Structure formats: structure tokens, C-alpha cells
Amino acid sequence: MKSAASSGSPQFNRVAIANGATNMTKANLPFADRAVLLSPDAFGQLLQDPSVAQYLSIGDTGVIRDGKVGRLHNIDIYEYNGFPTSGT
């Protein structure tokens, strides 16, 4: 899944995660252990999605403890700051 984190781009949200899940299923990838790493920008945008914010308000503290949003559309979501910067 690609992040749309550059300025002027649409927000990265749960729809991007749902589309990724659909593509994984169409590619016959197993449902078990699905995960995605998001850049800090994409992760922050996902946390601002109203549906995700409502989901997090239920009481899961994984985002604070582990940098993990939880599972959306059967995919574990993690923040990762180790992606190379463009041009390197």
C-alpha cells in the first residue's frame, strides 16, 4: 500500500487500508498475519480519520504502548520511521 503523505495529497485513511485488504484477498494471500508499516505521516493521517478515532476511543491503548493502531480490515497497522528518504 502506498501512502499519500505529500502536501496537497489526499489523506491516508481507512479506505486505503480496506483497498489493500481487498487487493491482498484477490491475490490469494492468507488472512493470518497480515500487517502494514506506515510512515509517520501516513500513520498520523490514519489516526485523524474519524472512523479510526472512534474505534480507538473504545479503549485499546496499543497505539500508545506499541505504535500499533490495532487491526483494521484484518490487517495489523504499525508506525515505522525507518523508510529511506527519497533520493537516497
Phi, psi and omega in degrees: 000139179259147177265143175254069190261354181284156184297142180085354179273157176297157179291143172280126185216187183299334179296321177296322178293317179298318178296321177297318178297318178298315180296323177296318180294317179297332178273008179059033175282144181299151178285331182290142173063027174286135181208158176221141173257131180243144173297160178304324179295311180295321179298314178298320178295320179297320179296336180274351176297125184305323179293320179291318178300319178294318177301316181290334181289351180291338174129003178284123181259013181302325180296327179279315183288312193242359187069026183241127177290324185127214179247127172237126179054040177067026178234128173286134184247124179232147172271139181218129183251019184257010179291141177294148177281156182295145179090002179249000000 
